[in-house]
Amino acid sequence: MRNVNPSANDPADLRRFFHDLATPLSGASLHLERATRLIERGEDASEALTMVRQQLERAFQLFERGRSELVG
C-alpha cells in the first residue's frame, strides 16, 4: 500500500489519494455483486461478504489517514 499523504495544495496528491481510495471501494462493489448473485442462487455468500468487509475497512483506513493529513 502506498503512503497516502494528500495535500490540499497539490492536485496530484489529491488525485492519487482519491484513486487509492477508489480501489478498495471498487473491490467492495464487485464483491457485493458476487454476494448478491450467490444469494439469488441460494448459495453461501459469507466469503464474498467477508471480502466486502475487508475492502471497506481498507478504504476507511485510507480515508482516515488522508483526512488526518489534510486536517492535521
Residue frames relative to the residue before (quaternion, step in Angstrom):
aa qw qx qy qz dx dy dz
M 1.0000 0.0000 0.0000 0.0000 0.00 0.00 0.00
R 0.4513 -0.6991 0.4921 0.2558 3.54 -0.90 0.93
N 0.5211 -0.5926 0.5062 0.3481 3.51 -1.28 0.41
V 0.1725 -0.8051 0.5636 0.0668 3.58 -0.52 1.18
N 0.1399 0.7721 -0.6020 0.1479 3.54 -0.49 1.25
P 0.0461 -0.8353 0.5470 0.0297 3.60 0.38 1.12
S 0.1600 -0.7649 0.6182 0.0840 3.49 -1.09 0.77
A 0.4660 -0.6888 0.4789 0.2812 3.56 -0.79 1.00
N 0.6775 0.4978 -0.2894 0.4575 3.58 1.18 -0.48
D 0.7322 0.3718 -0.2209 0.5261 3.60 1.22 -0.27
P 0.3480 -0.7673 0.5011 0.1977 3.60 -0.33 1.22
A 0.6098 0.5540 -0.3609 0.4370 3.62 1.06 -0.63
D 0.6383 0.5157 -0.3234 0.4712 3.58 1.03 -0.79
L 0.6663 0.4928 -0.3046 0.4695 3.58 0.91 -0.87
R 0.6340 0.5287 -0.3282 0.4591 3.58 0.98 -0.83
R 0.6591 0.4962 -0.2984 0.4799 3.59 0.95 -0.89
F 0.6304 0.5383 -0.3254 0.4548 3.58 1.00 -0.86
F 0.6997 0.4549 -0.2815 0.4736 3.59 0.81 -0.94
H 0.6096 0.5325 -0.3525 0.4697 3.59 1.07 -0.63
D 0.6689 0.4946 -0.2963 0.4693 3.58 0.92 -0.93
L 0.6531 0.5066 -0.3033 0.4741 3.57 1.06 -0.73
A 0.6506 0.5345 -0.3131 0.4393 3.59 1.04 -0.77
T 0.5819 0.6227 -0.3751 0.3645 3.59 1.06 -0.67
P 0.7308 0.3823 -0.2740 0.4947 3.66 0.67 -0.89
L 0.6041 0.5458 -0.3723 0.4455 3.62 1.10 -0.52
S 0.6295 0.5103 -0.3291 0.4847 3.59 1.05 -0.71
G 0.6350 0.5276 -0.3220 0.4634 3.56 1.02 -0.80
A 0.6416 0.5176 -0.3226 0.4651 3.57 0.96 -0.84
S 0.6367 0.5362 -0.3209 0.4519 3.57 0.99 -0.83
L 0.6628 0.5018 -0.3036 0.4655 3.58 0.92 -0.88
H 0.6725 0.4849 -0.2985 0.4728 3.58 0.95 -0.83
L 0.6087 0.5325 -0.3526 0.4708 3.60 1.11 -0.58
E 0.6253 0.5235 -0.3326 0.4735 3.57 1.01 -0.77
R 0.6532 0.5073 -0.3109 0.4684 3.57 0.95 -0.88
A 0.6483 0.5163 -0.3179 0.4604 3.59 0.94 -0.88
T 0.6349 0.5324 -0.3295 0.4527 3.57 0.97 -0.84
R 0.6717 0.4927 -0.3012 0.4640 3.59 0.89 -0.89
L 0.6397 0.5208 -0.3268 0.4612 3.57 0.98 -0.81
I 0.6581 0.5079 -0.3064 0.4637 3.57 0.93 -0.91
E 0.6418 0.5291 -0.3234 0.4512 3.59 0.97 -0.83
R 0.7034 0.4263 -0.2587 0.5066 3.59 1.11 -0.64
G 0.5162 -0.6625 0.4021 0.3645 3.57 1.29 0.02
E 0.5021 0.6492 -0.4226 0.3846 3.57 1.21 0.44
D 0.6225 -0.5546 0.4143 0.3651 3.53 -1.33 0.35
A 0.1489 -0.8127 0.5615 0.0450 3.58 -0.71 1.10
S 0.3498 0.7819 -0.4726 0.2071 3.60 1.22 0.13
E 0.6377 0.5198 -0.3433 0.4532 3.63 0.96 -0.74
A 0.6607 0.4987 -0.3055 0.4706 3.59 0.92 -0.89
L 0.6680 0.4930 -0.3033 0.4677 3.59 0.98 -0.80
T 0.5944 0.5417 -0.3576 0.4748 3.59 1.13 -0.58
M 0.6461 0.5088 -0.3139 0.4745 3.57 1.01 -0.81
V 0.6069 0.5413 -0.3506 0.4644 3.61 1.03 -0.74
R 0.6625 0.5113 -0.3014 0.4570 3.55 0.87 -0.96
Q 0.6594 0.5053 -0.3120 0.4611 3.60 0.92 -0.85
Q 0.6658 0.4982 -0.3047 0.4643 3.59 0.94 -0.86
L 0.6551 0.5003 -0.3138 0.4713 3.59 0.99 -0.78
E 0.6218 0.5278 -0.3403 0.4680 3.58 1.03 -0.74
R 0.6429 0.5142 -0.3181 0.4702 3.58 0.99 -0.83
A 0.6507 0.5113 -0.3165 0.4637 3.60 0.95 -0.86
F 0.6623 0.4978 -0.3107 0.4659 3.60 0.93 -0.84
Q 0.6269 0.5267 -0.3405 0.4622 3.61 1.01 -0.74
L 0.6591 0.4981 -0.3035 0.4747 3.57 0.93 -0.90
F 0.6490 0.5235 -0.3148 0.4535 3.56 0.94 -0.90
E 0.6794 0.4918 -0.2948 0.4579 3.58 0.85 -0.96
R 0.6438 0.5095 -0.3292 0.4664 3.58 0.97 -0.79
G 0.6727 0.4915 -0.2917 0.4699 3.57 0.94 -0.88
R 0.6426 0.5265 -0.3176 0.4572 3.56 1.00 -0.85
S 0.6713 0.4880 -0.3104 0.4635 3.58 0.89 -0.86
E 0.6241 0.5225 -0.3418 0.4698 3.61 1.09 -0.62
L 0.6807 0.4876 -0.2916 0.4625 3.59 0.96 -0.83
V 0.7236 0.4275 -0.2362 0.4877 3.56 0.92 -0.96
G 0.7396 0.4068 -0.2213 0.4884 3.58 0.92 -0.92
